[in-house]
């Protein structure tokens, strides 16, 4: 026998099955897929209606007057509790050796720290939940911005969902 007669073409041995000859997308299956897609779109629309509307105040960003407040608090605490402050004051001729000026500087620093901590707790626990605001974000803003953040949150309206805002 000749070698050419025994040669079998690759993929010609019936072990390799070709594509199906019947189509996957019959009209019934297309109707069923369309119905499922419509149900998925209706579910997504309904879920989006329940989402809270986007608000620029909900970003975890300390800006404007809150930033100025946090800078003032940081400087006050650094001056009041810093180790180099007594030496710097005596070098400038403002402080005395007994450190009475430093003791008086610690009072406003402690008051500002307490105001920030209290504002963070009040924002997170009392004011943010009834207004549908993020308690974590407003707690951090209260911690950094102090009483100014409480005032800012009190001025804001209740956060509405997408569905509520479209209904108006």
Chimera marker file (.cmm) of the C-alpha trace (Angstrom):
<marker_set name="trace">
<marker id="1" x="0.000" y="0.000" z="0.000" r="1" g="1" b="0" radius="0.5"/>
<marker id="2" x="0.995" y="3.520" z="-0.603" r="1" g="1" b="0" radius="0.5"/>
<marker id="3" x="1.616" y="5.990" z="2.193" r="1" g="1" b="0" radius="0.5"/>
<marker id="4" x="-0.862" y="8.381" z="0.645" r="1" g="1" b="0" radius="0.5"/>
<marker id="5" x="-3.645" y="5.828" z="0.922" r="1" g="1" b="0" radius="0.5"/>
<marker id="6" x="-3.088" y="5.376" z="4.699" r="1" g="1" b="0" radius="0.5"/>
<marker id="7" x="-2.840" y="9.094" z="5.402" r="1" g="1" b="0" radius="0.5"/>
<marker id="8" x="-5.789" y="10.486" z="7.345" r="1" g="1" b="0" radius="0.5"/>
<marker id="9" x="-6.432" y="14.200" z="7.113" r="1" g="1" b="0" radius="0.5"/>
<marker id="10" x="-6.275" y="15.978" z="10.492" r="1" g="1" b="0" radius="0.5"/>
<marker id="11" x="-9.663" y="16.448" z="12.136" r="1" g="1" b="0" radius="0.5"/>
<marker id="12" x="-11.283" y="14.091" z="9.644" r="1" g="1" b="0" radius="0.5"/>
<marker id="13" x="-11.686" y="11.159" z="12.013" r="1" g="1" b="0" radius="0.5"/>
<marker id="14" x="-15.178" y="12.005" z="13.399" r="1" g="1" b="0" radius="0.5"/>
<marker id="15" x="-13.767" y="12.477" z="16.914" r="1" g="1" b="0" radius="0.5"/>
<marker id="16" x="-13.833" y="16.206" z="16.453" r="1" g="1" b="0" radius="0.5"/>
<marker id="17" x="-17.394" y="17.405" z="16.476" r="1" g="1" b="0" radius="0.5"/>
<marker id="18" x="-18.137" y="20.534" z="14.502" r="1" g="1" b="0" radius="0.5"/>
<marker id="19" x="-20.546" y="23.283" z="15.369" r="1" g="1" b="0" radius="0.5"/>
<marker id="20" x="-24.148" y="22.389" z="15.953" r="1" g="1" b="0" radius="0.5"/>
<marker id="21" x="-26.314" y="22.655" z="12.942" r="1" g="1" b="0" radius="0.5"/>
<marker id="22" x="-29.372" y="23.745" z="14.913" r="1" g="1" b="0" radius="0.5"/>
<marker id="23" x="-29.311" y="27.417" z="15.953" r="1" g="1" b="0" radius="0.5"/>
<marker id="24" x="-29.132" y="28.322" z="19.637" r="1" g="1" b="0" radius="0.5"/>
<marker id="25" x="-31.438" y="31.316" z="19.212" r="1" g="1" b="0" radius="0.5"/>
<marker id="26" x="-34.873" y="30.177" z="18.264" r="1" g="1" b="0" radius="0.5"/>
<marker id="27" x="-37.742" y="32.711" z="18.370" r="1" g="1" b="0" radius="0.5"/>
<marker id="28" x="-38.965" y="31.225" z="21.651" r="1" g="1" b="0" radius="0.5"/>
<marker id="29" x="-35.528" y="31.557" z="23.231" r="1" g="1" b="0" radius="0.5"/>
<marker id="30" x="-35.220" y="35.139" z="21.955" r="1" g="1" b="0" radius="0.5"/>
<marker id="31" x="-38.584" y="35.984" z="23.548" r="1" g="1" b="0" radius="0.5"/>
<marker id="32" x="-37.485" y="34.411" z="26.835" r="1" g="1" b="0" radius="0.5"/>
<marker id="33" x="-34.155" y="36.295" z="26.816" r="1" g="1" b="0" radius="0.5"/>
<marker id="34" x="-35.957" y="39.570" z="26.079" r="1" g="1" b="0" radius="0.5"/>
<marker id="35" x="-38.317" y="38.984" z="28.994" r="1" g="1" b="0" radius="0.5"/>
<marker id="36" x="-35.394" y="38.287" z="31.334" r="1" g="1" b="0" radius="0.5"/>
<marker id="37" x="-33.570" y="41.420" z="30.148" r="1" g="1" b="0" radius="0.5"/>
<marker id="38" x="-36.702" y="43.497" z="30.759" r="1" g="1" b="0" radius="0.5"/>
<marker id="39" x="-37.034" y="42.066" z="34.263" r="1" g="1" b="0" radius="0.5"/>
<marker id="40" x="-33.377" y="42.852" z="35.002" r="1" g="1" b="0" radius="0.5"/>
<marker id="41" x="-33.808" y="46.438" z="33.764" r="1" g="1" b="0" radius="0.5"/>
<marker id="42" x="-36.950" y="46.895" z="35.868" r="1" g="1" b="0" radius="0.5"/>
<marker id="43" x="-35.123" y="45.560" z="38.934" r="1" g="1" b="0" radius="0.5"/>
<marker id="44" x="-32.156" y="47.898" z="38.321" r="1" g="1" b="0" radius="0.5"/>
<marker id="45" x="-34.496" y="50.890" z="37.871" r="1" g="1" b="0" radius="0.5"/>
<marker id="46" x="-36.302" y="50.033" z="41.096" r="1" g="1" b="0" radius="0.5"/>
<marker id="47" x="-32.999" y="49.655" z="42.968" r="1" g="1" b="0" radius="0.5"/>
<marker id="48" x="-31.761" y="52.979" z="41.605" r="1" g="1" b="0" radius="0.5"/>
<marker id="49" x="-34.929" y="54.724" z="42.784" r="1" g="1" b="0" radius="0.5"/>
<marker id="50" x="-34.122" y="53.633" z="46.346" r="1" g="1" b="0" radius="0.5"/>
<marker id="51" x="-30.558" y="54.978" z="46.267" r="1" g="1" b="0" radius="0.5"/>
<marker id="52" x="-29.775" y="58.216" z="48.042" r="1" g="1" b="0" radius="0.5"/>
<marker id="53" x="-29.160" y="61.158" z="45.779" r="1" g="1" b="0" radius="0.5"/>
<marker id="54" x="-25.551" y="62.306" z="45.371" r="1" g="1" b="0" radius="0.5"/>
<marker id="55" x="-24.611" y="65.320" z="47.480" r="1" g="1" b="0" radius="0.5"/>
<marker id="56" x="-21.292" y="67.200" z="47.480" r="1" g="1" b="0" radius="0.5"/>
<marker id="57" x="-21.443" y="67.543" z="51.279" r="1" g="1" b="0" radius="0.5"/>
<marker id="58" x="-21.258" y="63.744" z="51.645" r="1" g="1" b="0" radius="0.5"/>
<marker id="59" x="-17.645" y="63.621" z="50.474" r="1" g="1" b="0" radius="0.5"/>
<marker id="60" x="-15.051" y="62.975" z="53.150" r="1" g="1" b="0" radius="0.5"/>
<marker id="61" x="-13.326" y="66.314" z="52.582" r="1" g="1" b="0" radius="0.5"/>
<marker id="62" x="-12.535" y="68.980" z="55.153" r="1" g="1" b="0" radius="0.5"/>
<marker id="63" x="-12.788" y="72.199" z="53.168" r="1" g="1" b="0" radius="0.5"/>
<marker id="64" x="-13.275" y="75.903" z="53.696" r="1" g="1" b="0" radius="0.5"/>
<marker id="65" x="-14.069" y="77.045" z="57.213" r="1" g="1" b="0" radius="0.5"/>
<marker id="66" x="-13.680" y="73.490" z="58.589" r="1" g="1" b="0" radius="0.5"/>
<marker id="67" x="-10.110" y="73.412" z="57.293" r="1" g="1" b="0" radius="0.5"/>
<marker id="68" x="-9.303" y="76.773" z="58.881" r="1" g="1" b="0" radius="0.5"/>
<marker id="69" x="-10.725" y="75.572" z="62.189" r="1" g="1" b="0" radius="0.5"/>
<marker id="70" x="-8.627" y="72.393" z="62.111" r="1" g="1" b="0" radius="0.5"/>
<marker id="71" x="-5.477" y="74.401" z="61.319" r="1" g="1" b="0" radius="0.5"/>
<marker id="72" x="-6.124" y="76.758" z="64.240" r="1" g="1" b="0" radius="0.5"/>
<marker id="73" x="-6.705" y="73.785" z="66.560" r="1" g="1" b="0" radius="0.5"/>
<marker id="74" x="-3.506" y="72.083" z="65.377" r="1" g="1" b="0" radius="0.5"/>
<marker id="75" x="-1.418" y="75.216" z="65.940" r="1" g="1" b="0" radius="0.5"/>
<marker id="76" x="-2.972" y="75.851" z="69.355" r="1" g="1" b="0" radius="0.5"/>
<marker id="77" x="-2.365" y="72.278" z="70.510" r="1" g="1" b="0" radius="0.5"/>
<marker id="78" x="1.188" y="72.313" z="69.154" r="1" g="1" b="0" radius="0.5"/>
<marker id="79" x="1.992" y="75.528" z="71.001" r="1" g="1" b="0" radius="0.5"/>
<marker id="80" x="0.305" y="74.461" z="74.238" r="1" g="1" b="0" radius="0.5"/>
<marker id="81" x="1.652" y="70.917" z="74.476" r="1" g="1" b="0" radius="0.5"/>
<marker id="82" x="4.896" y="71.189" z="72.481" r="1" g="1" b="0" radius="0.5"/>
<marker id="83" x="8.176" y="70.445" z="74.213" r="1" g="1" b="0" radius="0.5"/>
<marker id="84" x="10.034" y="73.290" z="72.512" r="1" g="1" b="0" radius="0.5"/>
<marker id="85" x="7.469" y="75.997" z="73.280" r="1" g="1" b="0" radius="0.5"/>
<marker id="86" x="8.769" y="76.971" z="76.766" r="1" g="1" b="0" radius="0.5"/>
<marker id="87" x="12.308" y="77.325" z="75.458" r="1" g="1" b="0" radius="0.5"/>
<marker id="88" x="11.123" y="79.354" z="72.430" r="1" g="1" b="0" radius="0.5"/>
<marker id="89" x="9.091" y="81.669" z="74.673" r="1" g="1" b="0" radius="0.5"/>
<marker id="90" x="12.020" y="82.300" z="77.019" r="1" g="1" b="0" radius="0.5"/>
<marker id="91" x="14.282" y="82.992" z="74.042" r="1" g="1" b="0" radius="0.5"/>
<marker id="92" x="11.795" y="85.617" z="72.820" r="1" g="1" b="0" radius="0.5"/>
<marker id="93" x="11.484" y="87.016" z="76.314" r="1" g="1" b="0" radius="0.5"/>
<marker id="94" x="7.771" y="86.192" z="76.615" r="1" g="1" b="0" radius="0.5"/>
<marker id="95" x="7.858" y="83.261" z="79.002" r="1" g="1" b="0" radius="0.5"/>
<marker id="96" x="9.115" y="82.731" z="82.505" r="1" g="1" b="0" radius="0.5"/>
<marker id="97" x="11.031" y="79.848" z="84.002" r="1" g="1" b="0" radius="0.5"/>
<marker id="98" x="8.074" y="78.570" z="86.044" r="1" g="1" b="0" radius="0.5"/>
<marker id="99" x="5.891" y="77.973" z="82.899" r="1" g="1" b="0" radius="0.5"/>
<marker id="100" x="2.700" y="79.713" z="84.048" r="1" g="1" b="0" radius="0.5"/>
<marker id="101" x="2.071" y="80.990" z="80.540" r="1" g="1" b="0" radius="0.5"/>
<marker id="102" x="2.205" y="77.411" z="79.264" r="1" g="1" b="0" radius="0.5"/>
<marker id="103" x="-0.381" y="76.288" z="81.804" r="1" g="1" b="0" radius="0.5"/>
<marker id="104" x="-2.758" y="78.993" z="80.609" r="1" g="1" b="0" radius="0.5"/>
<marker id="105" x="-2.149" y="78.023" z="76.960" r="1" g="1" b="0" radius="0.5"/>
<marker id="106" x="-3.251" y="74.454" z="77.684" r="1" g="1" b="0" radius="0.5"/>
<marker id="107" x="-6.772" y="75.565" z="78.670" r="1" g="1" b="0" radius="0.5"/>
<marker id="108" x="-7.933" y="76.797" z="75.223" r="1" g="1" b="0" radius="0.5"/>
<marker id="109" x="-6.121" y="73.915" z="73.522" r="1" g="1" b="0" radius="0.5"/>
<marker id="110" x="-7.963" y="71.395" z="75.676" r="1" g="1" b="0" radius="0.5"/>
<marker id="111" x="-11.250" y="73.236" z="75.091" r="1" g="1" b="0" radius="0.5"/>
<marker id="112" x="-10.757" y="73.128" z="71.316" r="1" g="1" b="0" radius="0.5"/>
<marker id="113" x="-9.899" y="69.426" z="71.422" r="1" g="1" b="0" radius="0.5"/>
<marker id="114" x="-12.947" y="68.659" z="73.558" r="1" g="1" b="0" radius="0.5"/>
<marker id="115" x="-15.160" y="70.710" z="71.231" r="1" g="1" b="0" radius="0.5"/>
<marker id="116" x="-13.897" y="68.735" z="68.232" r="1" g="1" b="0" radius="0.5"/>
<marker id="117" x="-14.436" y="65.386" z="69.908" r="1" g="1" b="0" radius="0.5"/>
<marker id="118" x="-17.896" y="66.365" z="71.128" r="1" g="1" b="0" radius="0.5"/>
<marker id="119" x="-18.852" y="67.729" z="67.712" r="1" g="1" b="0" radius="0.5"/>
<marker id="120" x="-17.769" y="64.519" z="66.036" r="1" g="1" b="0" radius="0.5"/>
<marker id="121" x="-19.905" y="62.432" z="68.376" r="1" g="1" b="0" radius="0.5"/>
<marker id="122" x="-22.919" y="64.737" z="68.105" r="1" g="1" b="0" radius="0.5"/>
<marker id="123" x="-22.704" y="64.783" z="64.320" r="1" g="1" b="0" radius="0.5"/>
<marker id="124" x="-22.345" y="61.013" z="64.012" r="1" g="1" b="0" radius="0.5"/>
<marker id="125" x="-24.949" y="60.001" z="66.589" r="1" g="1" b="0" radius="0.5"/>
<marker id="126" x="-27.538" y="62.777" z="66.798" r="1" g="1" b="0" radius="0.5"/>
<marker id="127" x="-27.716" y="64.867" z="63.626" r="1" g="1" b="0" radius="0.5"/>
<marker id="128" x="-26.573" y="62.646" z="60.718" r="1" g="1" b="0" radius="0.5"/>
<marker id="129" x="-28.924" y="59.617" z="60.979" r="1" g="1" b="0" radius="0.5"/>
<marker id="130" x="-32.256" y="61.509" z="60.895" r="1" g="1" b="0" radius="0.5"/>
<marker id="131" x="-31.060" y="63.430" z="57.832" r="1" g="1" b="0" radius="0.5"/>
<marker id="132" x="-29.972" y="60.203" z="56.084" r="1" g="1" b="0" radius="0.5"/>
<marker id="133" x="-26.379" y="61.413" z="56.056" r="1" g="1" b="0" radius="0.5"/>
<marker id="134" x="-23.324" y="59.192" z="56.415" r="1" g="1" b="0" radius="0.5"/>
<marker id="135" x="-22.514" y="59.053" z="60.135" r="1" g="1" b="0" radius="0.5"/>
<marker id="136" x="-18.865" y="58.163" z="59.584" r="1" g="1" b="0" radius="0.5"/>
<marker id="137" x="-18.258" y="61.082" z="57.203" r="1" g="1" b="0" radius="0.5"/>
<marker id="138" x="-19.985" y="63.590" z="59.461" r="1" g="1" b="0" radius="0.5"/>
<marker id="139" x="-18.270" y="62.201" z="62.547" r="1" g="1" b="0" radius="0.5"/>
<marker id="140" x="-14.874" y="62.803" z="60.950" r="1" g="1" b="0" radius="0.5"/>
<marker id="141" x="-15.959" y="66.245" z="59.748" r="1" g="1" b="0" radius="0.5"/>
<marker id="142" x="-17.128" y="67.065" z="63.279" r="1" g="1" b="0" radius="0.5"/>
<marker id="143" x="-13.855" y="65.841" z="64.728" r="1" g="1" b="0" radius="0.5"/>
<marker id="144" x="-11.836" y="67.989" z="62.338" r="1" g="1" b="0" radius="0.5"/>
<marker id="145" x="-14.184" y="70.966" z="61.981" r="1" g="1" b="0" radius="0.5"/>
<marker id="146" x="-15.583" y="71.183" z="65.498" r="1" g="1" b="0" radius="0.5"/>
<marker id="147" x="-18.729" y="73.208" z="66.114" r="1" g="1" b="0" radius="0.5"/>
<marker id="148" x="-18.553" y="74.614" z="62.589" r="1" g="1" b="0" radius="0.5"/>
<marker id="149" x="-19.299" y="71.127" z="61.203" r="1" g="1" b="0" radius="0.5"/>
<marker id="150" x="-22.315" y="70.824" z="63.521" r="1" g="1" b="0" radius="0.5"/>
<marker id="151" x="-23.642" y="74.110" z="62.174" r="1" g="1" b="0" radius="0.5"/>
<marker id="152" x="-23.012" y="73.008" z="58.604" r="1" g="1" b="0" radius="0.5"/>
<marker id="153" x="-24.860" y="69.724" z="59.129" r="1" g="1" b="0" radius="0.5"/>
<marker id="154" x="-27.788" y="71.404" z="60.850" r="1" g="1" b="0" radius="0.5"/>
<marker id="155" x="-28.257" y="73.713" z="57.843" r="1" g="1" b="0" radius="0.5"/>
<marker id="156" x="-28.454" y="70.797" z="55.395" r="1" g="1" b="0" radius="0.5"/>
<marker id="157" x="-31.774" y="69.273" z="54.393" r="1" g="1" b="0" radius="0.5"/>
<marker id="158" x="-32.718" y="65.627" z="54.697" r="1" g="1" b="0" radius="0.5"/>
<marker id="159" x="-31.038" y="63.612" z="51.937" r="1" g="1" b="0" radius="0.5"/>
<marker id="160" x="-33.610" y="62.352" z="49.410" r="1" g="1" b="0" radius="0.5"/>
<marker id="161" x="-33.604" y="59.223" z="47.307" r="1" g="1" b="0" radius="0.5"/>
<marker id="162" x="-33.557" y="59.375" z="43.519" r="1" g="1" b="0" radius="0.5"/>
<marker id="163" x="-37.205" y="58.292" z="43.426" r="1" g="1" b="0" radius="0.5"/>
<marker id="164" x="-38.289" y="60.984" z="45.887" r="1" g="1" b="0" radius="0.5"/>
<marker id="165" x="-36.504" y="63.722" z="43.946" r="1" g="1" b="0" radius="0.5"/>
<marker id="166" x="-38.016" y="62.581" z="40.620" r="1" g="1" b="0" radius="0.5"/>
<marker id="167" x="-41.504" y="62.476" z="42.162" r="1" g="1" b="0" radius="0.5"/>
<marker id="168" x="-41.351" y="66.196" z="43.013" r="1" g="1" b="0" radius="0.5"/>
<link id1="1" id2="2" r="1" g="1" b="0" radius="0.2"/>
<link id1="2" id2="3" r="1" g="1" b="0" radius="0.2"/>
<link id1="3" id2="4" r="1" g="1" b="0" radius="0.2"/>
<link id1="4" id2="5" r="1" g="1" b="0" radius="0.2"/>
<link id1="5" id2="6" r="1" g="1" b="0" radius="0.2"/>
<link id1="6" id2="7" r="1" g="1" b="0" radius="0.2"/>
<link id1="7" id2="8" r="1" g="1" b="0" radius="0.2"/>
<link id1="8" id2="9" r="1" g="1" b="0" radius="0.2"/>
<link id1="9" id2="10" r="1" g="1" b="0" radius="0.2"/>
<link id1="10" id2="11" r="1" g="1" b="0" radius="0.2"/>
<link id1="11" id2="12" r="1" g="1" b="0" radius="0.2"/>
<link id1="12" id2="13" r="1" g="1" b="0" radius="0.2"/>
<link id1="13" id2="14" r="1" g="1" b="0" radius="0.2"/>
<link id1="14" id2="15" r="1" g="1" b="0" radius="0.2"/>
<link id1="15" id2="16" r="1" g="1" b="0" radius="0.2"/>
<link id1="16" id2="17" r="1" g="1" b="0" radius="0.2"/>
<link id1="17" id2="18" r="1" g="1" b="0" radius="0.2"/>
<link id1="18" id2="19" r="1" g="1" b="0" radius="0.2"/>
<link id1="19" id2="20" r="1" g="1" b="0" radius="0.2"/>
<link id1="20" id2="21" r="1" g="1" b="0" radius="0.2"/>
<link id1="21" id2="22" r="1" g="1" b="0" radius="0.2"/>
<link id1="22" id2="23" r="1" g="1" b="0" radius="0.2"/>
<link id1="23" id2="24" r="1" g="1" b="0" radius="0.2"/>
<link id1="24" id2="25" r="1" g="1" b="0" radius="0.2"/>
<link id1="25" id2="26" r="1" g="1" b="0" radius="0.2"/>
<link id1="26" id2="27" r="1" g="1" b="0" radius="0.2"/>
<link id1="27" id2="28" r="1" g="1" b="0" radius="0.2"/>
<link id1="28" id2="29" r="1" g="1" b="0" radius="0.2"/>
<link id1="29" id2="30" r="1" g="1" b="0" radius="0.2"/>
<link id1="30" id2="31" r="1" g="1" b="0" radius="0.2"/>
<link id1="31" id2="32" r="1" g="1" b="0" radius="0.2"/>
<link id1="32" id2="33" r="1" g="1" b="0" radius="0.2"/>
<link id1="33" id2="34" r="1" g="1" b="0" radius="0.2"/>
<link id1="34" id2="35" r="1" g="1" b="0" radius="0.2"/>
<link id1="35" id2="36" r="1" g="1" b="0" radius="0.2"/>
<link id1="36" id2="37" r="1" g="1" b="0" radius="0.2"/>
<link id1="37" id2="38" r="1" g="1" b="0" radius="0.2"/>
<link id1="38" id2="39" r="1" g="1" b="0" radius="0.2"/>
<link id1="39" id2="40" r="1" g="1" b="0" radius="0.2"/>
<link id1="40" id2="41" r="1" g="1" b="0" radius="0.2"/>
<link id1="41" id2="42" r="1" g="1" b="0" radius="0.2"/>
<link id1="42" id2="43" r="1" g="1" b="0" radius="0.2"/>
<link id1="43" id2="44" r="1" g="1" b="0" radius="0.2"/>
<link id1="44" id2="45" r="1" g="1" b="0" radius="0.2"/>
<link id1="45" id2="46" r="1" g="1" b="0" radius="0.2"/>
<link id1="46" id2="47" r="1" g="1" b="0" radius="0.2"/>
<link id1="47" id2="48" r="1" g="1" b="0" radius="0.2"/>
<link id1="48" id2="49" r="1" g="1" b="0" radius="0.2"/>
<link id1="49" id2="50" r="1" g="1" b="0" radius="0.2"/>
<link id1="50" id2="51" r="1" g="1" b="0" radius="0.2"/>
<link id1="51" id2="52" r="1" g="1" b="0" radius="0.2"/>
<link id1="52" id2="53" r="1" g="1" b="0" radius="0.2"/>
<link id1="53" id2="54" r="1" g="1" b="0" radius="0.2"/>
<link id1="54" id2="55" r="1" g="1" b="0" radius="0.2"/>
<link id1="55" id2="56" r="1" g="1" b="0" radius="0.2"/>
<link id1="56" id2="57" r="1" g="1" b="0" radius="0.2"/>
<link id1="57" id2="58" r="1" g="1" b="0" radius="0.2"/>
<link id1="58" id2="59" r="1" g="1" b="0" radius="0.2"/>
<link id1="59" id2="60" r="1" g="1" b="0" radius="0.2"/>
<link id1="60" id2="61" r="1" g="1" b="0" radius="0.2"/>
<link id1="61" id2="62" r="1" g="1" b="0" radius="0.2"/>
<link id1="62" id2="63" r="1" g="1" b="0" radius="0.2"/>
<link id1="63" id2="64" r="1" g="1" b="0" radius="0.2"/>
<link id1="64" id2="65" r="1" g="1" b="0" radius="0.2"/>
<link id1="65" id2="66" r="1" g="1" b="0" radius="0.2"/>
<link id1="66" id2="67" r="1" g="1" b="0" radius="0.2"/>
<link id1="67" id2="68" r="1" g="1" b="0" radius="0.2"/>
<link id1="68" id2="69" r="1" g="1" b="0" radius="0.2"/>
<link id1="69" id2="70" r="1" g="1" b="0" radius="0.2"/>
<link id1="70" id2="71" r="1" g="1" b="0" radius="0.2"/>
<link id1="71" id2="72" r="1" g="1" b="0" radius="0.2"/>
<link id1="72" id2="73" r="1" g="1" b="0" radius="0.2"/>
<link id1="73" id2="74" r="1" g="1" b="0" radius="0.2"/>
<link id1="74" id2="75" r="1" g="1" b="0" radius="0.2"/>
<link id1="75" id2="76" r="1" g="1" b="0" radius="0.2"/>
<link id1="76" id2="77" r="1" g="1" b="0" radius="0.2"/>
<link id1="77" id2="78" r="1" g="1" b="0" radius="0.2"/>
<link id1="78" id2="79" r="1" g="1" b="0" radius="0.2"/>
<link id1="79" id2="80" r="1" g="1" b="0" radius="0.2"/>
<link id1="80" id2="81" r="1" g="1" b="0" radius="0.2"/>
<link id1="81" id2="82" r="1" g="1" b="0" radius="0.2"/>
<link id1="82" id2="83" r="1" g="1" b="0" radius="0.2"/>
<link id1="83" id2="84" r="1" g="1" b="0" radius="0.2"/>
<link id1="84" id2="85" r="1" g="1" b="0" radius="0.2"/>
<link id1="85" id2="86" r="1" g="1" b="0" radius="0.2"/>
<link id1="86" id2="87" r="1" g="1" b="0" radius="0.2"/>
<link id1="87" id2="88" r="1" g="1" b="0" radius="0.2"/>
<link id1="88" id2="89" r="1" g="1" b="0" radius="0.2"/>
<link id1="89" id2="90" r="1" g="1" b="0" radius="0.2"/>
<link id1="90" id2="91" r="1" g="1" b="0" radius="0.2"/>
<link id1="91" id2="92" r="1" g="1" b="0" radius="0.2"/>
<link id1="92" id2="93" r="1" g="1" b="0" radius="0.2"/>
<link id1="93" id2="94" r="1" g="1" b="0" radius="0.2"/>
<link id1="94" id2="95" r="1" g="1" b="0" radius="0.2"/>
<link id1="95" id2="96" r="1" g="1" b="0" radius="0.2"/>
<link id1="96" id2="97" r="1" g="1" b="0" radius="0.2"/>
<link id1="97" id2="98" r="1" g="1" b="0" radius="0.2"/>
<link id1="98" id2="99" r="1" g="1" b="0" radius="0.2"/>
<link id1="99" id2="100" r="1" g="1" b="0" radius="0.2"/>
<link id1="100" id2="101" r="1" g="1" b="0" radius="0.2"/>
<link id1="101" id2="102" r="1" g="1" b="0" radius="0.2"/>
<link id1="102" id2="103" r="1" g="1" b="0" radius="0.2"/>
<link id1="103" id2="104" r="1" g="1" b="0" radius="0.2"/>
<link id1="104" id2="105" r="1" g="1" b="0" radius="0.2"/>
<link id1="105" id2="106" r="1" g="1" b="0" radius="0.2"/>
<link id1="106" id2="107" r="1" g="1" b="0" radius="0.2"/>
<link id1="107" id2="108" r="1" g="1" b="0" radius="0.2"/>
<link id1="108" id2="109" r="1" g="1" b="0" radius="0.2"/>
<link id1="109" id2="110" r="1" g="1" b="0" radius="0.2"/>
<link id1="110" id2="111" r="1" g="1" b="0" radius="0.2"/>
<link id1="111" id2="112" r="1" g="1" b="0" radius="0.2"/>
<link id1="112" id2="113" r="1" g="1" b="0" radius="0.2"/>
<link id1="113" id2="114" r="1" g="1" b="0" radius="0.2"/>
<link id1="114" id2="115" r="1" g="1" b="0" radius="0.2"/>
<link id1="115" id2="116" r="1" g="1" b="0" radius="0.2"/>
<link id1="116" id2="117" r="1" g="1" b="0" radius="0.2"/>
<link id1="117" id2="118" r="1" g="1" b="0" radius="0.2"/>
<link id1="118" id2="119" r="1" g="1" b="0" radius="0.2"/>
<link id1="119" id2="120" r="1" g="1" b="0" radius="0.2"/>
<link id1="120" id2="121" r="1" g="1" b="0" radius="0.2"/>
<link id1="121" id2="122" r="1" g="1" b="0" radius="0.2"/>
<link id1="122" id2="123" r="1" g="1" b="0" radius="0.2"/>
<link id1="123" id2="124" r="1" g="1" b="0" radius="0.2"/>
<link id1="124" id2="125" r="1" g="1" b="0" radius="0.2"/>
<link id1="125" id2="126" r="1" g="1" b="0" radius="0.2"/>
<link id1="126" id2="127" r="1" g="1" b="0" radius="0.2"/>
<link id1="127" id2="128" r="1" g="1" b="0" radius="0.2"/>
<link id1="128" id2="129" r="1" g="1" b="0" radius="0.2"/>
<link id1="129" id2="130" r="1" g="1" b="0" radius="0.2"/>
<link id1="130" id2="131" r="1" g="1" b="0" radius="0.2"/>
<link id1="131" id2="132" r="1" g="1" b="0" radius="0.2"/>
<link id1="132" id2="133" r="1" g="1" b="0" radius="0.2"/>
<link id1="133" id2="134" r="1" g="1" b="0" radius="0.2"/>
<link id1="134" id2="135" r="1" g="1" b="0" radius="0.2"/>
<link id1="135" id2="136" r="1" g="1" b="0" radius="0.2"/>
<link id1="136" id2="137" r="1" g="1" b="0" radius="0.2"/>
<link id1="137" id2="138" r="1" g="1" b="0" radius="0.2"/>
<link id1="138" id2="139" r="1" g="1" b="0" radius="0.2"/>
<link id1="139" id2="140" r="1" g="1" b="0" radius="0.2"/>
<link id1="140" id2="141" r="1" g="1" b="0" radius="0.2"/>
<link id1="141" id2="142" r="1" g="1" b="0" radius="0.2"/>
<link id1="142" id2="143" r="1" g="1" b="0" radius="0.2"/>
<link id1="143" id2="144" r="1" g="1" b="0" radius="0.2"/>
<link id1="144" id2="145" r="1" g="1" b="0" radius="0.2"/>
<link id1="145" id2="146" r="1" g="1" b="0" radius="0.2"/>
<link id1="146" id2="147" r="1" g="1" b="0" radius="0.2"/>
<link id1="147" id2="148" r="1" g="1" b="0" radius="0.2"/>
<link id1="148" id2="149" r="1" g="1" b="0" radius="0.2"/>
<link id1="149" id2="150" r="1" g="1" b="0" radius="0.2"/>
<link id1="150" id2="151" r="1" g="1" b="0" radius="0.2"/>
<link id1="151" id2="152" r="1" g="1" b="0" radius="0.2"/>
<link id1="152" id2="153" r="1" g="1" b="0" radius="0.2"/>
<link id1="153" id2="154" r="1" g="1" b="0" radius="0.2"/>
<link id1="154" id2="155" r="1" g="1" b="0" radius="0.2"/>
<link id1="155" id2="156" r="1" g="1" b="0" radius="0.2"/>
<link id1="156" id2="157" r="1" g="1" b="0" radius="0.2"/>
<link id1="157" id2="158" r="1" g="1" b="0" radius="0.2"/>
<link id1="158" id2="159" r="1" g="1" b="0" radius="0.2"/>
<link id1="159" id2="160" r="1" g="1" b="0" radius="0.2"/>
<link id1="160" id2="161" r="1" g="1" b="0" radius="0.2"/>
<link id1="161" id2="162" r="1" g="1" b="0" radius="0.2"/>
<link id1="162" id2="163" r="1" g="1" b="0" radius="0.2"/>
<link id1="163" id2="164" r="1" g="1" b="0" radius="0.2"/>
<link id1="164" id2="165" r="1" g="1" b="0" radius="0.2"/>
<link id1="165" id2="166" r="1" g="1" b="0" radius="0.2"/>
<link id1="166" id2="167" r="1" g="1" b="0" radius="0.2"/>
<link id1="167" id2="168" r="1" g="1" b="0" radius="0.2"/>
</marker_set>
